[in-house]
Amino acid sequence: MRTSLVITNETCDQRCGFCNVRREHERASVAGGRAISGALDRVGEGTTVVLTGGEPTLRRDLEQIVAAARARGVAVELETHACGIDEARARSLASAGLVLARVHVPSIERYGQITGDPRGLPALRRGVAALARAGITIEASIPIVAENLGELERLPAAIQRELPMLKRARVRIPTDGPRGVAAIADAIVGLVTLAEGARARGLELWLDPASGIAPCLVPRPDRVGSLFSLGPGGNQRDGFEPIAACQRCVLVDRCPGVAEQVREHAEARAQPITDDRLRRRLSRVGAISEQVARELVTHEVYRRSDGSTIPAAIVRIGFTCNQACRFCFVSTHLPAPERSAVERAIAEIGGRRGVLVLSGGEPTLDPELAHWIAEGKRRGAAEVELQTNATRIDAARAAELMVAGLDTAFVSLHGATAVTSDAITDAPGTFGATVSGLDALVAVGARVRINFVICKANHHELPAFVDLVAARWPAAAITLSFVAPSTDLVPSTPDLVPRYHDVLPDVTEAVARASAHGVELGGFDSMCGIPLCLVPHSLAPFFALAELERGADAGEFVKPAECGRCVLERRCFGIRRRYAQLYGTNELRAVTSVDEDRTPPAPRSIKRDL
């Protein structure tokens, strides 16, 4: 998100010692009417305007400035101490178009002493409450300075007690104030302390990028990953430069380095991040609440092999997981979404009489899972499906889910043996737990589909996997998914993503064995399938799929010239863009007739190990 700071004034009626912007008098060249109008004229489309100071509420014409910014079609935020805001002022700001107020909260215990404001904490409470009642979104702005280091551990609990409407906070680390600035090493310790307290109290934190602190400067970046907003291509930022340690860091494509004010500390203390899983935990764009909202629901259209379609919505009731599959594209470091957001998502797909897919992370970690299933049925969902690894499903839990109205259990199991499966999930012992969970689901009569994600480490076990399913759960269906380097969270590397050419013999043998056993095998209708021109001809029903709507691939796929000659082109997603970057597109071959014989590669001799 692009932001543009507009200084409304330079004076302030508080006296924070660490502030480096407050002046005794205004300068027309900075905060005069023409200067503000000129700054607004330079704001680009899609930018968020942040009105800041000094203290903007000292201006009597602040509402006019807000309205002028809104008239340019941009969102408007306000940075304020809020102590001078009453009910009337809050309502007038809301009417002018203010969408968010970021309120200065350097302390609760010593608020008056730190700010030098005789109105103290009661004025802060009144201002925040007035903004909240006016319908303006509010968040805290917490500076880490010498005067509040000793309070940071208790500050989240104090905010929760005194200002309960504040659920989110931006943290900043002043480095060049006139007095009271904390040493960088102390500020980083304080940052970790604050983050630990915030996590315990459910207060969402994010670190102002201008603070100049990179994850490599934090002792346990895995514990405070939510503070950082790092996305691919974000390694360019004015005032930031890489240091020597950056050359060995896996974040080099998304971290701009450090700010000049912390460079000396960084050169001495930086520990380059080399773990790819940690890179994934640190990768996000924007605030956590925004990313949760973005990933909460995935809208799809399920295509049946008879050519019919039905709308579907994957609703992630939580993001955490008790497995750590390397090919997982879910941001498992995110907190659970708000209940009201989940309820709205369920009501929306229910109202469309579509398929509600409850997912995660691992949704069985949510003790209210049965409630969400029942809610889906109550809201009118045609079907309720559960995406799970089933490791936490026993006989009692399976029965509970069925009573709630579960239609289908879509269970992930990525190997025919514990050795392979547990290595892929990075969760020793969970192969056996998933097998037990499948036993429990089948025993209560659940409709079961078992999802096998084909990757470099397991495709050799595909035929044996079909034999395992046929022997233990003969009524279950199998879904084959191809590892999808669809987002930056999934490594696009040959050690994870195999070539189609190398996988097809195993797929062909698996299809043959499924046919011999009478086991349903599919998955080629989804984005996670393989290009239809490579699907074994014995699965001809998949060639009758409904045609795809424009934009159904969300820009993730490409179609080379060969696809233009293919009769399946309108039914096939094509080839994933990142797969094409890795291996090219030469494996694809146009299908000129759905009746033509497309003999796949001969199957290899595969040892079964059940």
C-alpha positions as CSV (number, residue, x, y, z in Angstrom):
1,M,0.0,0.0,0.0
2,R,1.4,3.4,-1.0
3,T,1.1,6.2,1.5
4,S,1.7,9.9,1.2
5,L,2.4,12.0,4.4
6,V,0.8,15.4,4.4
7,I,2.0,17.7,7.3
8,T,-1.0,19.8,8.5
9,N,1.0,21.7,11.1
10,E,4.2,21.6,13.1
11,T,3.0,22.7,16.5
12,C,1.8,20.4,19.2
13,D,0.3,20.8,22.7
14,Q,2.2,17.9,24.1
15,R,5.9,17.8,25.0
16,C,7.3,14.4,24.3
17,G,11.1,14.6,24.7
18,F,11.8,12.1,21.9
19,C,9.8,14.1,19.2
20,N,11.9,15.5,16.4
21,V,9.2,17.3,14.5
22,R,7.5,19.7,16.9
23,R,8.2,23.4,16.5
24,E,7.0,26.4,18.4
25,H,5.7,28.2,15.3
26,E,4.1,27.1,12.0
27,R,5.9,27.7,8.7
28,A,3.6,28.6,5.8
29,S,6.0,26.8,3.4
30,V,5.3,23.5,5.3
31,A,1.8,23.7,6.7
32,G,0.2,26.7,5.0
33,G,-2.9,26.3,2.9
34,R,-1.0,26.4,-0.4
35,A,1.6,23.9,0.8
36,I,-1.2,21.5,1.9
37,S,-3.1,21.9,-1.4
38,G,0.1,21.3,-3.4
39,A,0.8,18.2,-1.4
40,L,-2.7,16.8,-2.0
41,D,-2.4,17.6,-5.7
42,R,0.7,15.4,-5.9
43,V,-1.1,12.4,-4.4
44,G,-1.4,9.6,-6.9
45,E,-4.4,7.3,-7.5
46,G,-4.6,4.4,-5.0
47,T,-2.6,6.2,-2.4
48,T,-3.6,6.6,1.2
49,V,-3.1,10.1,2.6
50,V,-1.8,10.3,6.2
51,L,-2.5,13.7,7.8
52,T,0.2,14.2,10.4
53,G,2.0,16.9,12.4
54,G,2.6,18.2,15.0
55,E,-0.9,17.7,16.2
56,P,-3.4,18.0,13.3
57,T,-6.4,18.5,15.6
58,L,-5.1,21.9,16.5
59,R,-6.3,23.1,13.1
60,R,-9.8,24.3,13.0
61,D,-10.0,23.5,9.3
62,L,-8.9,19.9,9.6
63,E,-12.3,18.6,8.4
64,Q,-11.9,20.7,5.2
65,I,-8.5,19.1,4.6
66,V,-9.9,15.7,5.1
67,A,-12.8,16.4,2.7
68,A,-10.4,17.9,0.1
69,A,-8.3,14.7,0.2
70,R,-11.4,12.5,0.0
71,A,-12.5,14.5,-3.0
72,R,-9.4,13.3,-4.8
73,G,-10.6,9.7,-4.4
74,V,-8.1,8.6,-1.8
75,A,-8.4,7.1,1.7
76,V,-7.5,9.4,4.6
77,E,-5.9,8.6,7.9
78,L,-5.0,10.8,10.8
79,E,-2.1,10.7,13.2
80,T,-3.2,12.3,16.5
81,H,-2.8,12.2,20.3
82,A,-6.7,12.4,20.4
83,C,-6.7,14.3,23.7
84,G,-8.5,17.2,22.2
85,I,-11.2,15.3,20.4
86,D,-14.7,15.3,21.8
87,E,-17.9,13.7,20.4
88,A,-18.7,16.6,18.1
89,R,-15.2,16.7,16.6
90,A,-15.1,13.0,16.1
91,R,-18.5,13.1,14.3
92,S,-17.4,15.9,12.0
93,L,-14.2,14.2,11.1
94,A,-16.2,11.0,10.3
95,S,-18.6,13.0,8.1
96,A,-15.7,14.6,6.3
97,G,-14.5,11.1,5.3
98,L,-11.8,10.1,7.8
99,V,-11.4,6.3,7.8
100,L,-8.7,5.7,10.4
101,A,-7.1,7.5,13.3
102,R,-3.7,6.4,14.6
103,V,-3.5,7.5,18.2
104,H,-0.3,8.2,20.0
105,V,0.0,5.9,23.1
106,P,3.6,6.0,24.5
107,S,2.5,4.8,27.9
108,I,-0.4,4.1,30.2
109,E,1.3,4.1,33.6
110,R,3.3,7.3,32.9
111,Y,1.2,8.9,30.1
112,G,1.1,12.4,31.6
113,Q,4.8,12.5,32.5
114,I,6.0,11.3,29.1
115,T,3.7,13.6,27.1
116,G,3.9,16.5,29.4
117,D,0.1,16.9,29.0
118,P,-1.7,17.9,32.2
119,R,-5.0,16.4,30.8
120,G,-3.4,13.0,31.1
121,L,-4.9,9.6,30.6
122,P,-8.6,10.6,31.0
123,A,-8.3,12.9,28.0
124,L,-6.8,10.1,26.0
125,R,-9.7,7.7,27.0
126,R,-12.3,10.3,26.1
127,G,-10.8,11.0,22.7
128,V,-10.4,7.4,21.7
129,A,-13.9,6.5,22.8
130,A,-15.3,9.4,20.8
131,L,-13.5,8.3,17.7
132,A,-14.8,4.8,18.1
133,R,-18.4,5.9,18.7
134,A,-18.2,8.0,15.5
135,G,-17.4,4.8,13.5
136,I,-13.7,5.7,12.8
137,T,-11.3,2.8,12.8
138,I,-8.6,3.4,15.5
139,E,-5.2,1.9,16.2
140,A,-2.4,2.8,18.5
141,S,0.9,4.2,17.7
142,I,3.5,3.0,20.2
143,P,7.0,4.5,20.2
144,I,9.7,2.6,21.9
145,V,11.8,5.1,23.9
146,A,14.0,5.2,27.0
147,E,11.1,6.4,29.2
148,N,8.8,3.4,28.5
149,L,11.2,0.5,28.2
150,G,10.3,-0.7,31.7
151,E,6.6,-0.6,30.9
152,L,6.5,-2.5,27.5
153,E,5.9,-5.9,29.0
154,R,2.8,-4.6,30.7
155,L,1.7,-2.1,28.1
156,P,-0.6,-4.5,26.0
157,A,-2.5,-5.5,29.1
158,A,-2.8,-1.9,30.2
159,I,-4.1,-0.9,26.7
160,Q,-6.6,-3.7,26.8
161,R,-7.8,-2.5,30.2
162,E,-7.9,1.3,29.6
163,L,-8.5,1.5,25.9
164,P,-10.3,-1.8,25.0
165,M,-11.4,-0.5,21.6
166,L,-7.7,-0.5,20.4
167,K,-7.1,-3.9,18.8
168,R,-4.1,-3.0,16.6
169,A,-0.9,-1.0,17.1
170,R,1.9,0.4,14.9
171,V,5.3,0.3,16.7
172,R,8.0,2.8,15.8
173,I,11.5,3.3,17.1
174,P,12.6,7.0,17.2
175,T,16.3,7.3,16.6
176,D,17.1,11.1,16.4
177,G,14.9,12.9,18.9
178,P,16.3,15.6,21.1
179,R,16.2,13.5,24.3
180,G,14.9,10.2,25.6
181,V,15.7,8.1,22.6
182,A,16.5,4.5,23.4
183,A,19.7,2.8,22.4
184,I,19.1,0.5,19.4
185,A,20.0,-2.6,21.3
186,D,17.6,-1.7,24.1
187,A,14.9,-0.8,21.7
188,I,15.1,-4.2,20.0
189,V,14.9,-6.0,23.3
190,G,11.9,-3.8,24.1
191,L,10.3,-4.6,20.7
192,V,10.5,-8.3,21.4
193,T,9.1,-7.8,24.9
194,L,6.2,-5.7,23.6
195,A,5.5,-8.3,20.9
196,E,5.4,-11.2,23.4
197,G,2.9,-9.2,25.6
198,A,0.8,-8.3,22.6
199,R,0.6,-11.9,21.5
200,A,-0.6,-13.0,24.9
201,R,-3.3,-10.3,24.9
202,G,-4.4,-10.5,21.2
203,L,-3.2,-7.1,20.3
204,E,-2.0,-7.0,16.7
205,L,1.3,-5.2,16.2
206,W,3.2,-4.1,13.1
207,L,6.5,-2.4,12.9
208,D,6.7,1.0,11.1
209,P,9.2,0.2,8.2
210,A,10.7,3.6,8.7
211,S,12.2,2.4,12.0
212,G,14.9,0.7,10.0
213,I,14.9,-2.6,11.9
214,A,15.3,-5.7,9.8
215,P,14.3,-9.2,11.0
216,C,18.0,-10.2,11.1
217,L,18.5,-7.9,14.1
218,V,15.9,-9.6,16.2
219,P,17.1,-12.5,18.4
220,R,14.1,-14.8,17.6
221,P,12.6,-13.5,14.3
222,D,10.3,-16.5,14.2
223,R,8.6,-15.2,17.4
224,V,8.0,-11.7,16.0
225,G,7.5,-12.4,12.3
226,S,4.1,-10.6,12.3
227,L,5.9,-7.3,12.9
228,F,7.3,-7.2,9.4
229,S,5.8,-6.6,6.0
230,L,8.1,-8.2,3.5
231,G,7.0,-9.0,0.0
232,P,8.9,-10.0,-3.2
233,G,10.3,-6.9,-4.9
234,G,10.2,-4.9,-1.7
235,N,14.0,-4.6,-1.5
236,Q,14.1,-1.0,-2.7
237,R,13.4,1.7,-0.1
238,D,14.7,5.3,0.1
239,G,17.2,5.7,3.0
240,F,17.9,1.9,3.3
241,E,20.9,0.0,2.2
242,P,22.0,-3.7,2.4
243,I,24.8,-4.7,4.6
244,A,27.4,-7.5,4.2
245,A,25.1,-10.1,5.9
246,C,22.4,-9.5,3.3
247,Q,24.4,-11.4,0.7
248,R,23.7,-14.7,2.6
249,C,20.1,-13.9,3.5
250,V,17.1,-15.6,1.9
251,L,15.1,-12.3,2.3
252,V,17.4,-10.4,0.0
253,D,14.7,-10.1,-2.7
254,R,12.2,-8.5,-0.3
255,C,14.1,-6.7,2.5
256,P,15.6,-3.3,1.7
257,G,18.4,-3.7,4.3
258,V,18.7,-1.3,7.2
259,A,18.3,2.5,7.7
260,E,21.4,4.6,8.2
261,Q,20.7,5.2,11.8
262,V,20.9,1.5,12.7
263,R,23.7,0.6,10.3
264,E,26.5,0.4,12.8
265,H,24.5,-1.8,15.1
266,A,23.4,-4.0,12.2
267,E,27.0,-4.5,10.9
268,A,27.9,-5.8,14.3
269,R,24.8,-7.8,15.2
270,A,23.0,-9.0,12.1
271,Q,22.4,-12.7,11.8
272,P,21.4,-13.5,8.2
273,I,18.3,-15.6,7.8
274,T,19.0,-18.8,5.8
275,D,16.0,-20.9,6.7
276,D,13.4,-21.0,3.9
277,R,10.5,-21.8,6.2
278,L,11.3,-18.7,8.2
279,R,11.4,-16.7,5.0
280,R,7.8,-17.9,4.4
281,R,6.7,-16.8,7.9
282,L,8.2,-13.4,7.4
283,S,6.6,-12.8,4.0
284,R,3.5,-10.8,3.8
285,V,2.2,-7.6,2.4
286,G,0.5,-5.0,4.6
287,A,-0.9,-5.3,8.1
288,I,-1.9,-8.7,9.4
289,S,-5.5,-7.9,9.6
290,E,-5.5,-6.9,5.9
291,Q,-3.8,-10.2,5.0
292,V,-6.2,-12.2,7.1
293,A,-9.1,-10.6,5.3
294,R,-7.4,-11.2,1.9
295,E,-6.8,-14.9,2.6
296,L,-10.0,-15.7,4.6
297,V,-12.1,-16.7,1.6
298,T,-11.2,-18.2,-1.8
299,H,-14.1,-18.2,-4.3
300,E,-14.1,-21.0,-6.8
301,V,-16.5,-22.8,-9.3
302,Y,-16.5,-26.5,-8.9
303,R,-16.7,-28.2,-12.3
304,R,-18.2,-31.7,-12.4
305,S,-17.2,-34.2,-15.1
306,D,-20.7,-34.1,-16.5
307,G,-20.3,-30.5,-17.5
308,S,-22.3,-29.0,-14.6
309,T,-20.9,-26.3,-12.2
310,I,-21.6,-25.1,-8.6
311,P,-20.1,-22.2,-6.8
312,A,-17.8,-22.9,-3.9
313,A,-16.1,-20.9,-1.2
314,I,-13.0,-22.1,0.8
315,V,-13.4,-20.4,4.2
316,R,-10.3,-20.5,6.4
317,I,-11.6,-20.7,10.0
318,G,-8.0,-20.6,11.2
319,F,-4.5,-20.5,9.8
320,T,-2.3,-22.4,12.2
321,C,-1.4,-26.0,11.4
322,N,0.1,-29.0,13.2
323,Q,2.0,-30.0,10.0
324,A,4.5,-28.0,7.9
325,C,4.3,-29.2,4.4
326,R,6.8,-27.4,2.3
327,F,4.4,-27.0,-0.6
328,C,1.7,-25.4,1.5
329,F,0.6,-22.0,0.2
330,V,-1.4,-20.9,3.3
331,S,0.1,-18.2,5.5
332,T,0.1,-20.4,8.6
333,H,1.7,-17.7,10.8
334,L,-1.5,-15.6,10.7
335,P,-3.9,-15.4,13.6
336,A,-7.4,-16.7,13.4
337,P,-9.9,-14.4,11.7
338,E,-12.7,-12.7,13.6
339,R,-15.8,-14.8,14.2
340,S,-18.0,-12.2,12.6
341,A,-15.9,-12.4,9.4
342,V,-16.2,-16.2,9.3
343,E,-20.0,-15.9,9.9
344,R,-20.3,-13.5,7.0
345,A,-18.3,-15.7,4.6
346,I,-20.4,-18.7,5.5
347,A,-23.7,-16.8,5.1
348,E,-22.5,-15.5,1.7
349,I,-21.9,-19.0,0.2
350,G,-24.9,-20.4,1.9
351,G,-27.1,-17.7,0.3
352,R,-25.8,-18.8,-3.1
353,R,-26.6,-22.5,-2.3
354,G,-23.0,-23.3,-3.0
355,V,-20.4,-25.6,-1.5
356,L,-18.9,-24.4,1.8
357,V,-15.3,-25.7,2.2
358,L,-14.0,-25.3,5.8
359,S,-10.3,-25.1,5.7
360,G,-7.2,-23.7,7.4
361,G,-4.3,-24.2,8.3
362,E,-5.7,-27.2,10.0
363,P,-9.4,-26.6,10.9
364,T,-9.7,-29.4,13.4
365,L,-7.5,-27.3,15.7
366,D,-10.6,-25.1,16.1
367,P,-12.8,-26.5,18.9
368,E,-15.9,-24.9,17.3
369,L,-15.5,-26.8,14.0
370,A,-18.8,-28.7,14.5
371,H,-20.5,-25.3,15.0
372,W,-19.2,-24.0,11.7
373,I,-20.4,-27.1,9.9
374,A,-23.8,-26.7,11.4
375,E,-23.9,-23.0,10.6
376,G,-23.1,-23.8,7.0
377,K,-26.1,-26.1,6.8
378,R,-28.3,-23.6,8.6
379,R,-27.3,-20.9,6.1
380,G,-28.2,-23.0,3.1
381,A,-25.0,-24.5,1.8
382,A,-25.7,-27.3,-0.7
383,E,-22.7,-29.2,0.7
384,V,-20.2,-28.8,3.5
385,E,-16.7,-30.1,2.9
386,L,-13.9,-30.3,5.4
387,Q,-10.2,-30.0,4.3
388,T,-8.1,-31.6,6.9
389,N,-5.2,-33.8,7.7
390,A,-7.5,-35.8,10.1
391,T,-4.7,-36.2,12.7
392,R,-7.1,-34.9,15.4
393,I,-10.1,-36.9,14.4
394,D,-11.1,-39.9,16.5
395,A,-14.3,-41.8,16.7
396,A,-16.0,-39.3,18.9
397,R,-14.9,-36.3,16.8
398,A,-15.9,-38.0,13.6
399,A,-19.4,-38.7,15.0
400,E,-19.7,-35.1,16.2
401,L,-18.9,-33.7,12.7
402,M,-21.3,-36.0,11.0
403,V,-24.1,-35.0,13.4
404,A,-23.3,-31.4,12.6
405,G,-23.9,-32.0,8.9
406,L,-20.6,-32.8,7.3
407,D,-21.0,-34.1,3.7
408,T,-17.4,-34.7,2.6
409,A,-14.0,-35.0,4.3
410,F,-11.1,-34.0,2.0
411,V,-8.2,-35.6,3.8
412,S,-4.6,-34.9,2.9
413,L,-2.2,-37.9,2.9
414,H,0.9,-37.5,0.9
415,G,2.6,-40.8,0.9
416,A,2.0,-44.6,1.0
417,T,4.5,-45.0,3.8
418,A,5.2,-43.2,7.1
419,V,8.8,-42.4,6.0
420,T,7.7,-40.5,3.0
421,S,4.6,-38.9,4.4
422,D,6.2,-37.7,7.7
423,A,9.1,-36.2,5.8
424,I,6.8,-34.2,3.6
425,T,4.7,-32.9,6.4
426,D,7.7,-32.4,8.7
427,A,5.6,-33.8,11.5
428,P,6.8,-37.2,12.6
429,G,4.0,-39.6,13.6
430,T,1.3,-37.9,11.8
431,F,1.1,-40.5,9.0
432,G,-0.3,-42.9,11.5
433,A,-2.6,-40.3,13.0
434,T,-4.0,-39.5,9.6
435,V,-4.6,-43.2,8.9
436,S,-6.5,-43.5,12.2
437,G,-8.5,-40.4,11.4
438,L,-9.5,-41.8,8.0
439,D,-10.5,-45.0,9.8
440,A,-12.7,-43.0,12.1
441,L,-14.3,-41.0,9.3
442,V,-15.0,-44.1,7.2
443,A,-16.5,-45.9,10.2
444,V,-19.2,-43.2,10.7
445,G,-20.1,-43.3,7.0
446,A,-18.5,-40.0,5.9
447,R,-17.9,-39.4,2.2
448,V,-14.1,-39.3,2.0
449,R,-11.7,-38.0,-0.7
450,I,-8.0,-38.5,0.0
451,N,-5.8,-35.8,-1.4
452,F,-2.3,-36.8,-2.6
453,V,-0.1,-33.8,-3.5
454,I,2.4,-35.0,-6.1
455,C,5.9,-33.6,-5.5
456,K,9.5,-34.6,-6.1
457,A,9.7,-36.7,-2.9
458,N,6.6,-38.8,-3.3
459,H,5.5,-39.4,-6.9
460,H,7.2,-42.8,-6.9
461,E,4.7,-43.9,-4.3
462,L,1.6,-43.1,-6.2
463,P,0.8,-46.6,-7.4
464,A,1.4,-48.0,-3.9
465,F,-0.8,-45.3,-2.5
466,V,-3.7,-46.4,-4.7
467,D,-3.2,-50.0,-3.5
468,L,-3.2,-48.7,0.1
469,V,-6.5,-46.8,-0.3
470,A,-8.1,-49.7,-2.1
471,A,-7.1,-52.2,0.6
472,R,-8.0,-50.0,3.7
473,W,-10.7,-47.5,2.5
474,P,-12.1,-49.0,-0.7
475,A,-15.1,-46.6,-0.8
476,A,-12.9,-43.5,-0.6
477,A,-12.0,-41.5,-3.7
478,I,-8.5,-40.2,-4.5
479,T,-7.7,-36.7,-5.7
480,L,-4.4,-36.1,-7.3
481,S,-3.0,-32.6,-7.0
482,F,0.3,-31.4,-8.5
483,V,2.5,-29.3,-6.3
484,A,1.6,-25.8,-7.1
485,P,4.3,-23.1,-7.1
486,S,1.4,-20.6,-7.1
487,T,2.7,-18.1,-4.6
488,D,5.9,-16.9,-3.2
489,L,5.3,-19.1,-0.2
490,V,5.9,-22.3,-2.3
491,P,9.6,-22.7,-3.4
492,S,9.8,-23.0,-7.2
493,T,12.7,-25.4,-7.2
494,P,13.5,-28.7,-8.9
495,D,13.9,-30.4,-5.5
496,L,10.2,-29.8,-4.7
497,V,8.5,-29.4,-8.1
498,P,9.1,-32.4,-10.5
499,R,8.7,-32.3,-14.3
500,Y,5.4,-33.6,-15.6
501,H,7.4,-35.9,-17.8
502,D,8.9,-37.6,-14.8
503,V,5.6,-37.9,-13.0
504,L,3.4,-39.2,-15.8
505,P,4.5,-42.8,-15.7
506,D,3.5,-43.0,-12.0
507,V,0.2,-41.2,-12.7
508,T,-0.6,-43.6,-15.5
509,E,0.2,-46.6,-13.4
510,A,-1.9,-45.2,-10.5
511,V,-4.8,-44.6,-12.9
512,A,-4.6,-48.2,-14.1
513,R,-4.5,-49.6,-10.6
514,A,-7.4,-47.4,-9.5
515,S,-9.4,-48.7,-12.4
516,A,-8.5,-52.3,-11.5
517,H,-9.5,-51.8,-7.9
518,G,-12.7,-49.9,-8.7
519,V,-11.4,-46.8,-6.8
520,E,-12.5,-43.4,-8.1
521,L,-9.5,-41.2,-9.0
522,G,-9.7,-37.6,-10.1
523,G,-8.5,-34.0,-9.4
524,F,-7.8,-33.0,-13.0
525,D,-10.6,-30.5,-13.1
526,S,-9.0,-28.0,-10.6
527,M,-6.2,-25.5,-10.8
528,C,-4.1,-28.1,-8.8
529,G,-4.4,-30.7,-11.5
530,I,-2.1,-31.2,-14.5
531,P,-2.7,-29.8,-18.0
532,L,-5.5,-31.8,-19.6
533,C,-3.4,-32.7,-22.7
534,L,-1.3,-34.8,-20.3
535,V,-4.2,-36.5,-18.6
536,P,-4.4,-40.3,-19.4
537,H,-7.0,-40.9,-22.1
538,S,-8.8,-43.4,-19.8
539,L,-10.0,-40.4,-17.9
540,A,-12.0,-39.1,-20.8
541,P,-14.9,-37.8,-18.7
542,F,-12.7,-35.0,-17.6
543,F,-12.6,-33.7,-21.2
544,A,-16.3,-32.9,-20.9
545,L,-15.7,-30.3,-18.1
546,A,-17.5,-27.0,-18.3
547,E,-15.6,-24.2,-20.0
548,L,-13.7,-21.9,-17.8
549,E,-14.9,-18.4,-17.1
550,R,-12.5,-15.5,-18.1
551,G,-10.1,-14.8,-15.3
552,A,-10.7,-18.1,-13.6
553,D,-6.9,-18.7,-13.4
554,A,-6.3,-15.5,-11.4
555,G,-3.3,-14.7,-13.6
556,E,-1.3,-17.7,-12.4
557,F,-1.3,-19.7,-15.7
558,V,0.0,-19.2,-19.2
559,K,-1.0,-20.8,-22.4
560,P,1.7,-21.2,-25.1
561,A,1.0,-21.3,-28.8
562,E,0.4,-25.0,-28.7
563,C,-2.7,-24.4,-26.5
564,G,-4.2,-22.4,-29.3
565,R,-4.6,-25.5,-31.4
566,C,-6.0,-27.6,-28.6
567,V,-9.7,-28.6,-28.5
568,L,-9.5,-28.6,-24.7
569,E,-8.2,-25.1,-24.5
570,R,-11.4,-23.5,-23.1
571,R,-11.6,-26.3,-20.4
572,C,-8.0,-26.3,-19.4
573,F,-6.2,-23.8,-17.1
574,G,-2.9,-24.2,-19.0
575,I,0.4,-24.4,-17.3
576,R,1.4,-22.5,-14.1
577,R,3.5,-19.5,-14.8
578,R,6.2,-20.4,-12.3
579,Y,6.3,-24.0,-13.6
580,A,6.9,-22.6,-17.1
581,Q,9.7,-20.4,-15.8
582,L,11.3,-23.4,-14.2
583,Y,10.9,-26.0,-17.0
584,G,9.4,-24.3,-20.1
585,T,6.3,-25.4,-21.9
586,N,7.6,-28.0,-24.4
587,E,5.9,-30.9,-22.6
588,L,2.5,-29.7,-23.7
589,R,1.0,-31.1,-26.9
590,A,-2.2,-29.9,-28.5
591,V,-5.2,-32.3,-28.5
592,T,-7.0,-32.1,-31.9
593,S,-9.7,-34.6,-31.0
594,V,-11.0,-35.8,-27.7
595,D,-11.1,-39.3,-29.3
596,E,-7.5,-39.4,-30.4
597,D,-5.2,-41.9,-28.8
598,R,-2.8,-40.1,-26.5
599,T,-0.6,-42.9,-25.3
600,P,1.2,-41.7,-22.2
601,P,4.8,-42.7,-21.4
602,A,5.3,-46.3,-20.5
603,P,5.1,-46.9,-16.7
604,R,8.2,-47.7,-14.8
605,S,8.6,-50.8,-12.6
606,I,7.6,-49.5,-9.2
607,K,8.3,-51.4,-5.9
608,R,5.3,-51.4,-3.6
609,D,5.9,-50.9,0.1
610,L,2.6,-51.0,2.1
